[in-house]
Amino acid sequence: MRTLGLPLIFTLMTMICLPFMVQSSIASSTIYIRADGSIDPDTAPISTVDNITYTFTGNVNDEIVVEKANTIIDCNGYIVEGSGTGKGFTLYNVANVTIRNANIRNFQYGIYLESASYNFILGNNITANSYDGIEVYFSSDNNEIAGNNIETSEWFGIGIYYSNNNTIKGNKIINNNDGIWLYDALDNTISMNDISANSEYGIELYYASNNRIFHNNLRENLNHIYVEYSTNNWDNGYPSGGNYWDDYSGVDAGGDGIGDTPYVIDENNQDRYPLMKPWTNIAILNISPSKTVIGKGFTLYIYVSVQNQGWNIETFNITAYANTTIITPLMNIAITGKNFSTITLMWNTTGFAKGNYTISAYALPVPGETDTADNTLFDGVVTVAIVGDVNADGIVDIADIYSIALAYGTTPGQPGYKPNLDINADGIIDIADIYTAAIHYGETDP
């Protein structure tokens, strides 16, 4: 059994020195977002018009303390850089604060939370900090740390101490001493992270049980895992699967992308369903038809938002359906890791019976994808109607003509414009739409 060496000493030092460390972080050069919404000093390159969203307008070379709850701190890609001491951002006893789009480097802690719950740390680049990239300390519960790049921390990429129910997902945690450290931390979820090339351990857990750890890629760490006095869940069941371990030596005789034997960490911890390839996942996020009523024989646009939640570029096919009928040819698209794309598909309604159709989209699973529940999404009902029956009541009558006339001259984005009234979908509701409805006046569904 490994003795409690340097990492535990670090923990004890943090506990003993914490009051002094907090004291030193509140220096005269510190920038505050005060509880009343003011920015102190008011010369700091941060602006707000509503005391809710705070936007950076330049780089910062000071520590930042956020005292105001219910705020969004958008760093807008600017740099927050220290001199090797202190904390880039401190959140103490505040909730519902979002920190996003920052480049944070060269502090002791890039972002430090203490007694701070229900906060969001999203899409930041956190590098070269002498202790932790992100530290979640002492009753900081229910926070979300997602989509960050955390590199070259001399201690831990993310350290969680005495804090529960946090979500760590979709982060790239590489080239730190340890990737993720949990100490006396329960019921946290760690998923979809790339935990690679850390010089000691990918994940360390002490007195940290009942955490859910799955769909992570553990690659090229000196050691992937160390656990002591901890029992955790290392997979998401079958067929969703567990984690990818680059030193797993099992086989996949069934060809389902999951190893036939568990990845054993110790007698109390094992990944029952280790992934044979690095974790990847294609998810359809949204479907939006351009109209909810379309005249039979006209063409409808369907906008599909799809995300590659894995770390590598993936190429795959998308198909759209009206009920169970394919309405578009296969579209082959490529999306880089951790990105999304909105694609436009077309449905020509010629040959379709009038009636209601549920629209869905399907992304063909990519190699190694085991969690396919989010490859399909049903979202939106479209009515194929008589041409000119813009309210889909089964008859083209004065109500339809009147509706079109009321919106006459409007274009997308203007008040009164409604896509259903733009019968020919040329981007303006005009005489052509009124004429089209008029020549079908009086027609009813058989």
C-alpha positions as a Markdown table, in Angstrom:
| # | Residue | x | y | z |
|---|---|---|---|---|
| 1 | Met | 0.0 | 0.0 | 0.0 |
| 2 | Arg | 1.3 | 3.5 | -0.9 |
| 3 | Thr | 2.1 | 5.6 | 2.2 |
| 4 | Leu | 0.4 | 9.0 | 2.6 |
| 5 | Gly | 3.3 | 11.0 | 1.3 |
| 6 | Leu | 3.7 | 14.3 | -0.5 |
| 7 | Pro | 0.1 | 14.7 | -1.7 |
| 8 | Leu | -1.2 | 14.4 | 1.9 |
| 9 | Ile | 1.5 | 16.7 | 3.2 |
| 10 | Phe | 0.3 | 19.2 | 0.6 |
| 11 | Thr | -3.3 | 18.8 | 2.0 |
| 12 | Leu | -2.2 | 19.3 | 5.6 |
| 13 | Met | -0.2 | 22.3 | 4.6 |
| 14 | Thr | -3.2 | 23.8 | 2.9 |
| 15 | Met | -5.4 | 23.2 | 5.9 |
| 16 | Ile | -2.9 | 24.7 | 8.3 |
| 17 | Cys | -1.9 | 27.7 | 6.2 |
| 18 | Leu | -5.3 | 28.5 | 4.8 |
| 19 | Pro | -6.1 | 31.5 | 7.0 |
| 20 | Phe | -2.7 | 33.1 | 6.1 |
| 21 | Met | -3.2 | 32.3 | 2.4 |
| 22 | Val | -6.6 | 33.9 | 2.4 |
| 23 | Gln | -5.3 | 36.9 | 4.2 |
| 24 | Ser | -2.4 | 37.4 | 1.7 |
| 25 | Ser | -4.7 | 37.2 | -1.3 |
| 26 | Ile | -6.6 | 40.3 | -0.3 |
| 27 | Ala | -3.9 | 42.8 | -1.3 |
| 28 | Ser | -4.1 | 46.4 | -2.2 |
| 29 | Ser | -3.9 | 45.5 | -5.9 |
| 30 | Thr | -6.8 | 43.0 | -5.7 |
| 31 | Ile | -9.9 | 43.7 | -7.9 |
| 32 | Tyr | -13.2 | 43.1 | -6.2 |
| 33 | Ile | -16.7 | 42.7 | -7.6 |
| 34 | Arg | -18.5 | 43.8 | -4.5 |
| 35 | Ala | -21.7 | 42.5 | -3.1 |
| 36 | Asp | -23.5 | 45.7 | -4.2 |
| 37 | Gly | -22.4 | 45.1 | -7.8 |
| 38 | Ser | -19.7 | 47.8 | -7.9 |
| 39 | Ile | -16.2 | 47.2 | -9.3 |
| 40 | Asp | -13.3 | 48.1 | -7.0 |
| 41 | Pro | -11.2 | 49.8 | -8.2 |
| 42 | Asp | -13.5 | 51.3 | -10.8 |
| 43 | Thr | -10.4 | 51.6 | -13.1 |
| 44 | Ala | -10.2 | 47.8 | -13.5 |
| 45 | Pro | -10.7 | 46.7 | -17.2 |
| 46 | Ile | -14.1 | 45.2 | -16.4 |
| 47 | Ser | -17.5 | 46.7 | -17.4 |
| 48 | Thr | -21.1 | 46.0 | -16.6 |
| 49 | Val | -24.4 | 47.6 | -17.6 |
| 50 | Asp | -26.7 | 45.6 | -15.4 |
| 51 | Asn | -24.6 | 44.5 | -12.4 |
| 52 | Ile | -25.2 | 40.9 | -13.5 |
| 53 | Thr | -22.9 | 40.3 | -16.5 |
| 54 | Tyr | -19.3 | 41.6 | -16.1 |
| 55 | Thr | -17.2 | 41.7 | -19.2 |
| 56 | Phe | -13.5 | 42.1 | -19.4 |
| 57 | Thr | -12.1 | 44.8 | -21.7 |
| 58 | Gly | -8.4 | 44.1 | -21.2 |
| 59 | Asn | -5.9 | 41.9 | -19.5 |
| 60 | Val | -5.5 | 41.8 | -15.7 |
| 61 | Asn | -2.4 | 41.3 | -13.7 |
| 62 | Asp | -4.2 | 41.2 | -10.3 |
| 63 | Glu | -6.2 | 38.8 | -8.2 |
| 64 | Ile | -9.9 | 39.0 | -8.5 |
| 65 | Val | -12.4 | 38.4 | -5.7 |
| 66 | Val | -16.0 | 37.9 | -6.5 |
| 67 | Glu | -18.3 | 38.9 | -3.6 |
| 68 | Lys | -21.5 | 39.2 | -5.5 |
| 69 | Ala | -23.8 | 36.2 | -6.1 |
| 70 | Asn | -25.8 | 35.7 | -9.3 |
| 71 | Thr | -23.3 | 37.1 | -11.7 |
| 72 | Ile | -21.6 | 36.1 | -14.9 |
| 73 | Ile | -17.9 | 37.0 | -15.3 |
| 74 | Asp | -17.1 | 36.8 | -19.0 |
| 75 | Cys | -13.4 | 37.3 | -19.5 |
| 76 | Asn | -13.8 | 37.5 | -23.2 |
| 77 | Gly | -10.6 | 35.7 | -23.9 |
| 78 | Tyr | -8.4 | 38.1 | -21.9 |
| 79 | Ile | -5.5 | 37.1 | -19.7 |
| 80 | Val | -5.6 | 37.0 | -15.9 |
| 81 | Glu | -1.9 | 36.6 | -14.9 |
| 82 | Gly | -0.2 | 36.5 | -11.5 |
| 83 | Ser | 3.4 | 36.6 | -10.3 |
| 84 | Gly | 3.4 | 33.1 | -8.9 |
| 85 | Thr | 1.4 | 33.8 | -5.7 |
| 86 | Gly | -2.3 | 34.2 | -4.7 |
| 87 | Lys | -5.4 | 33.3 | -6.5 |
| 88 | Gly | -6.6 | 34.3 | -10.0 |
| 89 | Phe | -10.3 | 34.2 | -8.9 |
| 90 | Thr | -11.6 | 33.8 | -5.4 |
| 91 | Leu | -15.2 | 32.8 | -4.7 |
| 92 | Tyr | -15.9 | 32.8 | -1.0 |
| 93 | Asn | -19.5 | 32.0 | 0.3 |
| 94 | Val | -21.2 | 33.0 | -3.0 |
| 95 | Ala | -23.6 | 31.1 | -5.2 |
| 96 | Asn | -24.6 | 31.2 | -8.9 |
| 97 | Val | -21.4 | 32.8 | -10.2 |
| 98 | Thr | -20.2 | 31.9 | -13.7 |
| 99 | Ile | -16.6 | 32.4 | -14.7 |
| 100 | Arg | -16.0 | 31.8 | -18.4 |
| 101 | Asn | -13.6 | 32.5 | -21.3 |
| 102 | Ala | -10.6 | 33.4 | -19.2 |
| 103 | Asn | -6.9 | 32.7 | -19.7 |
| 104 | Ile | -5.6 | 32.3 | -16.1 |
| 105 | Arg | -2.0 | 31.6 | -15.4 |
| 106 | Asn | 0.9 | 31.9 | -12.9 |
| 107 | Phe | -0.9 | 32.0 | -9.6 |
| 108 | Gln | -0.9 | 29.5 | -6.7 |
| 109 | Tyr | -4.5 | 28.7 | -7.5 |
| 110 | Gly | -6.1 | 29.6 | -10.8 |
| 111 | Ile | -9.6 | 29.6 | -9.4 |
| 112 | Tyr | -10.3 | 29.0 | -5.7 |
| 113 | Leu | -13.8 | 28.3 | -4.2 |
| 114 | Glu | -14.4 | 28.1 | -0.5 |
| 115 | Ser | -17.9 | 27.6 | 1.0 |
| 116 | Ala | -19.1 | 28.5 | -2.5 |
| 117 | Ser | -21.9 | 26.4 | -4.0 |
| 118 | Tyr | -23.9 | 26.2 | -7.3 |
| 119 | Asn | -21.3 | 28.0 | -9.3 |
| 120 | Phe | -20.1 | 27.4 | -12.9 |
| 121 | Ile | -16.5 | 27.4 | -14.1 |
| 122 | Leu | -16.8 | 27.1 | -17.9 |
| 123 | Gly | -14.5 | 27.2 | -20.9 |
| 124 | Asn | -11.4 | 28.6 | -19.3 |
| 125 | Asn | -7.7 | 28.0 | -20.1 |
| 126 | Ile | -5.9 | 27.6 | -16.7 |
| 127 | Thr | -2.2 | 26.9 | -16.9 |
| 128 | Ala | 1.1 | 27.1 | -15.0 |
| 129 | Asn | -0.2 | 27.5 | -11.4 |
| 130 | Ser | 2.0 | 26.4 | -8.6 |
| 131 | Tyr | -0.7 | 24.7 | -6.5 |
| 132 | Asp | -4.0 | 23.8 | -8.1 |
| 133 | Gly | -5.5 | 24.9 | -11.4 |
| 134 | Ile | -9.0 | 24.9 | -9.7 |
| 135 | Glu | -9.5 | 24.2 | -6.0 |
| 136 | Val | -12.9 | 23.4 | -4.6 |
| 137 | Tyr | -12.6 | 23.7 | -0.8 |
| 138 | Phe | -14.7 | 23.2 | 2.3 |
| 139 | Ser | -18.4 | 22.8 | 1.7 |
| 140 | Ser | -18.3 | 24.0 | -1.9 |
| 141 | Asp | -21.0 | 21.8 | -3.2 |
| 142 | Asn | -23.0 | 21.4 | -6.4 |
| 143 | Asn | -20.6 | 23.3 | -8.6 |
| 144 | Glu | -20.1 | 22.6 | -12.3 |
| 145 | Ile | -16.6 | 22.6 | -13.8 |
| 146 | Ala | -16.9 | 22.0 | -17.5 |
| 147 | Gly | -15.1 | 22.5 | -20.8 |
| 148 | Asn | -11.9 | 23.9 | -19.3 |
| 149 | Asn | -8.3 | 23.3 | -20.3 |
| 150 | Ile | -6.2 | 22.8 | -17.2 |
| 151 | Glu | -2.4 | 22.3 | -17.7 |
| 152 | Thr | 0.9 | 22.3 | -15.9 |
| 153 | Ser | -0.3 | 22.7 | -12.4 |
| 154 | Glu | 2.5 | 21.8 | -9.9 |
| 155 | Trp | 0.0 | 20.1 | -7.6 |
| 156 | Phe | -3.4 | 19.2 | -9.0 |
| 157 | Gly | -5.3 | 20.2 | -12.1 |
| 158 | Ile | -8.5 | 20.1 | -10.0 |
| 159 | Gly | -8.5 | 19.6 | -6.3 |
| 160 | Ile | -11.7 | 18.9 | -4.4 |
| 161 | Tyr | -11.6 | 18.9 | -0.6 |
| 162 | Tyr | -14.5 | 18.3 | 1.8 |
| 163 | Ser | -17.0 | 19.1 | -0.9 |
| 164 | Asn | -19.7 | 17.1 | -2.5 |
| 165 | Asn | -22.1 | 16.7 | -5.5 |
| 166 | Asn | -19.8 | 18.6 | -7.9 |
| 167 | Thr | -19.8 | 17.9 | -11.6 |
| 168 | Ile | -16.5 | 17.8 | -13.5 |
| 169 | Lys | -17.1 | 17.1 | -17.2 |
| 170 | Gly | -15.6 | 17.7 | -20.6 |
| 171 | Asn | -12.3 | 19.1 | -19.3 |
| 172 | Lys | -8.9 | 18.6 | -20.7 |
| 173 | Ile | -6.6 | 17.9 | -17.8 |
| 174 | Ile | -3.1 | 17.3 | -19.0 |
| 175 | Asn | 0.6 | 17.7 | -17.9 |
| 176 | Asn | -0.2 | 18.4 | -14.2 |
| 177 | Asn | 1.4 | 16.6 | -11.3 |
| 178 | Asp | -2.0 | 15.0 | -10.6 |
| 179 | Gly | -4.9 | 15.4 | -12.8 |
| 180 | Ile | -7.8 | 15.3 | -10.3 |
| 181 | Trp | -7.5 | 14.9 | -6.5 |
| 182 | Leu | -10.4 | 14.2 | -4.2 |
| 183 | Tyr | -10.0 | 14.3 | -0.4 |
| 184 | Asp | -13.0 | 13.6 | 1.8 |
| 185 | Ala | -15.3 | 14.3 | -1.1 |
| 186 | Leu | -18.5 | 12.4 | -1.8 |
| 187 | Asp | -21.1 | 12.0 | -4.6 |
| 188 | Asn | -19.1 | 13.9 | -7.2 |
| 189 | Thr | -19.5 | 13.1 | -10.9 |
| 190 | Ile | -16.4 | 13.0 | -13.1 |
| 191 | Ser | -17.1 | 12.3 | -16.8 |
| 192 | Met | -16.1 | 13.0 | -20.4 |
| 193 | Asn | -12.7 | 14.4 | -19.3 |
| 194 | Asp | -9.4 | 13.8 | -21.1 |
| 195 | Ile | -7.0 | 13.1 | -18.2 |
| 196 | Ser | -3.6 | 12.6 | -19.9 |
| 197 | Ala | 0.1 | 12.9 | -19.4 |
| 198 | Asn | 0.0 | 13.8 | -15.7 |
| 199 | Ser | 3.3 | 13.2 | -14.1 |
| 200 | Glu | 2.2 | 11.2 | -11.0 |
| 201 | Tyr | -1.5 | 10.2 | -11.1 |
| 202 | Gly | -4.5 | 10.8 | -13.4 |
| 203 | Ile | -6.9 | 10.6 | -10.4 |
| 204 | Glu | -6.2 | 10.3 | -6.7 |
| 205 | Leu | -8.9 | 9.6 | -4.1 |
| 206 | Tyr | -8.5 | 9.7 | -0.3 |
| 207 | Tyr | -11.5 | 9.1 | 2.0 |
| 208 | Ala | -13.6 | 9.9 | -1.1 |
| 209 | Ser | -16.4 | 7.4 | -1.8 |
| 210 | Asn | -19.6 | 7.1 | -3.8 |
| 211 | Asn | -18.2 | 9.3 | -6.6 |
| 212 | Arg | -19.2 | 8.4 | -10.2 |
| 213 | Ile | -16.3 | 8.3 | -12.6 |
| 214 | Phe | -17.1 | 7.3 | -16.2 |
| 215 | His | -16.5 | 8.2 | -19.9 |
| 216 | Asn | -13.1 | 9.6 | -19.2 |
| 217 | Asn | -10.0 | 8.9 | -21.3 |
| 218 | Leu | -7.0 | 8.1 | -19.1 |
| 219 | Arg | -3.9 | 8.1 | -21.3 |
| 220 | Glu | -0.2 | 8.4 | -20.8 |
| 221 | Asn | -0.3 | 9.2 | -17.1 |
| 222 | Leu | 2.6 | 7.8 | -15.0 |
| 223 | Asn | -0.1 | 6.1 | -13.0 |
| 224 | His | -3.8 | 6.3 | -13.8 |
| 225 | Ile | -5.4 | 5.9 | -10.4 |
| 226 | Tyr | -4.6 | 5.9 | -6.7 |
| 227 | Val | -7.3 | 5.2 | -4.1 |
| 228 | Glu | -7.1 | 4.8 | -0.4 |
| 229 | Tyr | -10.1 | 4.4 | 2.0 |
| 230 | Ser | -12.4 | 5.0 | -1.0 |
| 231 | Thr | -15.0 | 3.0 | -2.8 |
| 232 | Asn | -16.4 | 4.5 | -6.0 |
| 233 | Asn | -18.4 | 3.8 | -9.1 |
| 234 | Trp | -16.2 | 3.5 | -12.2 |
| 235 | Asp | -18.8 | 3.0 | -15.0 |
| 236 | Asn | -22.2 | 4.0 | -16.2 |
| 237 | Gly | -23.5 | 0.5 | -16.6 |
| 238 | Tyr | -24.0 | -1.5 | -19.8 |
| 239 | Pro | -24.0 | -0.6 | -22.7 |
| 240 | Ser | -23.0 | 3.0 | -21.8 |
| 241 | Gly | -19.7 | 1.8 | -20.5 |
| 242 | Gly | -17.0 | 3.0 | -18.2 |
| 243 | Asn | -13.6 | 4.7 | -19.0 |
| 244 | Tyr | -10.9 | 4.3 | -21.5 |
| 245 | Trp | -7.6 | 3.0 | -20.0 |
| 246 | Asp | -4.6 | 2.9 | -22.3 |
| 247 | Asp | -3.1 | 0.1 | -20.3 |
| 248 | Tyr | -6.2 | -2.2 | -20.3 |
| 249 | Ser | -5.1 | -5.6 | -21.6 |
| 250 | Gly | -8.5 | -7.3 | -22.0 |
| 251 | Val | -10.3 | -8.3 | -25.2 |
| 252 | Asp | -13.7 | -7.5 | -26.8 |
| 253 | Ala | -14.8 | -10.9 | -28.2 |
| 254 | Gly | -18.4 | -9.6 | -28.6 |
| 255 | Gly | -17.4 | -6.5 | -30.6 |
| 256 | Asp | -19.6 | -4.1 | -28.6 |
| 257 | Gly | -16.7 | -1.7 | -27.8 |
| 258 | Ile | -16.6 | -2.8 | -24.2 |
| 259 | Gly | -13.9 | -5.1 | -22.7 |
| 260 | Asp | -15.1 | -8.5 | -21.6 |
| 261 | Thr | -13.3 | -8.3 | -18.2 |
| 262 | Pro | -13.2 | -5.5 | -15.7 |
| 263 | Tyr | -10.4 | -3.1 | -15.3 |
| 264 | Val | -9.4 | -3.8 | -11.7 |
| 265 | Ile | -8.1 | -0.9 | -9.5 |
| 266 | Asp | -8.3 | -2.7 | -6.2 |
| 267 | Glu | -10.6 | -5.0 | -4.4 |
| 268 | Asn | -13.2 | -2.3 | -3.8 |
| 269 | Asn | -12.9 | -0.4 | -7.1 |
| 270 | Gln | -13.2 | -1.7 | -10.6 |
| 271 | Asp | -14.5 | -0.5 | -14.0 |
| 272 | Arg | -16.9 | -3.3 | -15.0 |
| 273 | Tyr | -17.2 | -2.1 | -18.6 |
| 274 | Pro | -13.9 | -0.6 | -19.7 |
| 275 | Leu | -14.0 | 1.0 | -23.2 |
| 276 | Met | -11.8 | -0.5 | -25.9 |
| 277 | Lys | -11.3 | 2.8 | -27.7 |
| 278 | Pro | -11.0 | 6.4 | -26.3 |
| 279 | Trp | -14.4 | 7.6 | -25.3 |
| 280 | Thr | -16.4 | 9.5 | -27.9 |
| 281 | Asn | -20.0 | 10.5 | -28.2 |
| 282 | Ile | -22.1 | 12.2 | -30.9 |
| 283 | Ala | -25.2 | 13.9 | -29.5 |
| 284 | Ile | -28.1 | 15.6 | -31.3 |
| 285 | Leu | -28.9 | 18.7 | -29.3 |
| 286 | Asn | -31.8 | 20.3 | -31.1 |
| 287 | Ile | -34.1 | 20.0 | -34.2 |
| 288 | Ser | -35.8 | 23.1 | -35.5 |
| 289 | Pro | -38.1 | 23.0 | -38.6 |
| 290 | Ser | -38.3 | 26.3 | -40.5 |
| 291 | Lys | -42.1 | 26.1 | -40.4 |
| 292 | Thr | -44.8 | 24.2 | -38.4 |
| 293 | Val | -47.2 | 24.3 | -41.4 |
| 294 | Ile | -46.1 | 23.6 | -45.0 |
| 295 | Gly | -48.1 | 23.5 | -48.2 |
| 296 | Lys | -48.0 | 20.1 | -49.8 |
| 297 | Gly | -45.4 | 20.1 | -52.5 |
| 298 | Phe | -43.3 | 22.9 | -51.0 |
| 299 | Thr | -39.9 | 22.5 | -49.3 |
| 300 | Leu | -39.2 | 22.8 | -45.6 |
| 301 | Tyr | -35.8 | 23.4 | -44.0 |
| 302 | Ile | -34.8 | 21.4 | -40.9 |
| 303 | Tyr | -32.0 | 22.8 | -38.7 |
| 304 | Val | -30.2 | 20.1 | -36.7 |
| 305 | Ser | -27.6 | 21.0 | -34.0 |
| 306 | Val | -25.2 | 18.2 | -33.3 |
| 307 | Gln | -22.2 | 18.0 | -31.0 |
| 308 | Asn | -19.1 | 15.9 | -30.9 |
| 309 | Gln | -18.5 | 15.4 | -27.2 |
| 310 | Gly | -15.4 | 13.4 | -27.6 |
| 311 | Trp | -11.8 | 14.7 | -28.0 |
| 312 | Asn | -11.0 | 13.6 | -31.6 |
| 313 | Ile | -12.4 | 14.7 | -35.0 |
| 314 | Glu | -15.3 | 12.5 | -36.0 |
| 315 | Thr | -17.0 | 12.0 | -39.4 |
| 316 | Phe | -20.5 | 10.6 | -39.5 |
| 317 | Asn | -23.8 | 10.6 | -41.2 |
| 318 | Ile | -27.0 | 12.4 | -40.3 |
| 319 | Thr | -30.5 | 11.4 | -41.4 |
| 320 | Ala | -33.8 | 13.2 | -40.8 |
| 321 | Tyr | -37.2 | 11.5 | -40.7 |
| 322 | Ala | -40.9 | 12.5 | -40.8 |
| 323 | Asn | -42.5 | 9.9 | -38.6 |
| 324 | Thr | -40.7 | 6.8 | -39.9 |
| 325 | Thr | -40.0 | 8.0 | -43.5 |
| 326 | Ile | -36.5 | 9.3 | -44.4 |
| 327 | Ile | -37.0 | 12.8 | -45.8 |
| 328 | Thr | -33.4 | 13.7 | -46.6 |
| 329 | Pro | -30.5 | 11.9 | -48.1 |
| 330 | Leu | -27.6 | 10.9 | -45.8 |
| 331 | Met | -25.4 | 14.0 | -45.0 |
| 332 | Asn | -21.8 | 13.2 | -44.1 |
| 333 | Ile | -20.3 | 15.8 | -41.8 |
| 334 | Ala | -17.1 | 16.1 | -39.8 |
| 335 | Ile | -16.8 | 17.9 | -36.4 |
| 336 | Thr | -13.7 | 18.5 | -34.4 |
| 337 | Gly | -13.5 | 17.4 | -30.7 |
| 338 | Lys | -15.7 | 19.3 | -28.2 |
| 339 | Asn | -17.4 | 21.3 | -31.0 |
| 340 | Phe | -20.9 | 21.4 | -32.4 |
| 341 | Ser | -22.4 | 22.3 | -35.8 |
| 342 | Thr | -25.8 | 23.2 | -37.0 |
| 343 | Ile | -26.6 | 21.7 | -40.4 |
| 344 | Thr | -29.5 | 22.4 | -42.7 |
| 345 | Leu | -31.5 | 19.6 | -44.2 |
| 346 | Met | -34.3 | 20.0 | -46.7 |
| 347 | Trp | -37.7 | 18.1 | -46.9 |
| 348 | Asn | -39.6 | 18.3 | -50.2 |
| 349 | Thr | -43.1 | 17.4 | -49.2 |
| 350 | Thr | -44.2 | 16.2 | -52.7 |
| 351 | Gly | -45.8 | 12.8 | -52.4 |
| 352 | Phe | -46.5 | 13.1 | -48.6 |
| 353 | Ala | -50.1 | 12.8 | -47.5 |
| 354 | Lys | -51.6 | 15.8 | -45.7 |
| 355 | Gly | -51.4 | 15.5 | -41.9 |
| 356 | Asn | -49.1 | 15.8 | -38.9 |
| 357 | Tyr | -45.5 | 14.5 | -38.9 |
| 358 | Thr | -43.1 | 14.2 | -36.0 |
| 359 | Ile | -39.6 | 15.3 | -37.1 |
| 360 | Ser | -36.5 | 13.4 | -35.9 |
| 361 | Ala | -32.9 | 13.2 | -36.7 |
| 362 | Tyr | -30.4 | 10.3 | -36.3 |
| 363 | Ala | -26.6 | 10.4 | -36.2 |
| 364 | Leu | -24.9 | 7.1 | -37.1 |
| 365 | Pro | -22.7 | 6.0 | -34.2 |
| 366 | Val | -19.0 | 6.5 | -34.8 |
| 367 | Pro | -16.4 | 3.7 | -34.0 |
| 368 | Gly | -16.0 | 3.2 | -30.3 |
| 369 | Glu | -19.3 | 5.0 | -29.4 |
| 370 | Thr | -21.2 | 3.0 | -26.8 |
| 371 | Asp | -23.7 | 5.5 | -25.4 |
| 372 | Thr | -26.1 | 5.9 | -28.4 |
| 373 | Ala | -29.2 | 7.1 | -26.6 |
| 374 | Asp | -28.5 | 10.7 | -27.6 |
| 375 | Asn | -27.9 | 9.9 | -31.3 |
| 376 | Thr | -31.6 | 10.2 | -31.9 |
| 377 | Leu | -33.8 | 13.2 | -31.1 |
| 378 | Phe | -37.5 | 13.7 | -31.8 |
| 379 | Asp | -38.4 | 17.4 | -31.7 |
| 380 | Gly | -41.1 | 19.2 | -33.5 |
| 381 | Val | -44.4 | 18.5 | -35.3 |
| 382 | Val | -45.0 | 19.7 | -38.8 |
| 383 | Thr | -48.4 | 19.8 | -40.6 |
| 384 | Val | -48.5 | 19.2 | -44.3 |
| 385 | Ala | -51.6 | 21.1 | -45.4 |
| 386 | Ile | -53.4 | 22.4 | -48.4 |
| 387 | Val | -51.3 | 25.1 | -50.1 |
| 388 | Gly | -52.5 | 28.4 | -48.6 |
| 389 | Asp | -54.1 | 26.8 | -45.4 |
| 390 | Val | -51.6 | 28.6 | -43.2 |
| 391 | Asn | -53.5 | 28.0 | -40.0 |
| 392 | Ala | -54.0 | 24.2 | -40.8 |
| 393 | Asp | -57.7 | 24.2 | -40.1 |
| 394 | Gly | -58.5 | 22.1 | -43.2 |
| 395 | Ile | -59.7 | 24.9 | -45.4 |
| 396 | Val | -58.2 | 27.9 | -47.3 |
| 397 | Asp | -60.5 | 30.8 | -46.4 |
| 398 | Ile | -60.6 | 34.4 | -45.5 |
| 399 | Ala | -58.9 | 33.7 | -42.2 |
| 400 | Asp | -55.8 | 32.6 | -44.0 |
| 401 | Ile | -55.8 | 35.6 | -46.4 |
| 402 | Tyr | -56.4 | 38.0 | -43.5 |
| 403 | Ser | -53.4 | 36.5 | -41.5 |
| 404 | Ile | -51.1 | 36.9 | -44.5 |
| 405 | Ala | -52.3 | 40.4 | -45.1 |
| 406 | Leu | -51.7 | 41.5 | -41.5 |
| 407 | Ala | -48.0 | 40.4 | -41.9 |
| 408 | Tyr | -47.7 | 42.0 | -45.4 |
| 409 | Gly | -44.2 | 43.3 | -46.1 |
| 410 | Thr | -42.4 | 41.8 | -43.1 |
| 411 | Thr | -39.2 | 39.8 | -43.3 |
| 412 | Pro | -37.4 | 37.5 | -40.8 |
| 413 | Gly | -36.6 | 39.2 | -37.6 |
| 414 | Gln | -39.2 | 41.9 | -37.9 |
| 415 | Pro | -42.3 | 42.1 | -35.7 |
| 416 | Gly | -45.2 | 40.2 | -37.3 |
| 417 | Tyr | -43.2 | 38.0 | -39.5 |
| 418 | Lys | -44.3 | 34.3 | -39.2 |
| 419 | Pro | -42.6 | 31.7 | -41.3 |
| 420 | Asn | -45.9 | 29.8 | -41.9 |
| 421 | Leu | -47.3 | 32.9 | -43.7 |
| 422 | Asp | -44.3 | 33.1 | -46.1 |
| 423 | Ile | -45.7 | 30.4 | -48.3 |
| 424 | Asn | -43.0 | 30.4 | -50.9 |
| 425 | Ala | -40.2 | 30.8 | -48.3 |
| 426 | Asp | -38.6 | 33.7 | -50.2 |
| 427 | Gly | -37.9 | 35.7 | -47.0 |
| 428 | Ile | -40.7 | 38.2 | -47.4 |
| 429 | Ile | -44.5 | 38.0 | -46.9 |
| 430 | Asp | -45.9 | 39.8 | -49.9 |
| 431 | Ile | -48.4 | 39.7 | -52.8 |
| 432 | Ala | -47.0 | 36.4 | -54.1 |
| 433 | Asp | -48.1 | 34.7 | -50.8 |
| 434 | Ile | -51.5 | 36.3 | -50.9 |
| 435 | Tyr | -51.9 | 35.2 | -54.6 |
| 436 | Thr | -50.8 | 31.7 | -53.8 |
| 437 | Ala | -53.4 | 31.4 | -51.0 |
| 438 | Ala | -56.1 | 33.1 | -53.2 |
| 439 | Ile | -55.8 | 30.6 | -56.1 |
| 440 | His | -56.5 | 27.8 | -53.6 |
| 441 | Tyr | -59.3 | 29.7 | -51.9 |
| 442 | Gly | -62.2 | 27.4 | -50.8 |
| 443 | Glu | -60.2 | 24.1 | -51.1 |
| 444 | Thr | -60.7 | 21.7 | -48.2 |
| 445 | Asp | -59.2 | 18.4 | -47.1 |
| 446 | Pro | -61.1 | 15.5 | -48.8 |
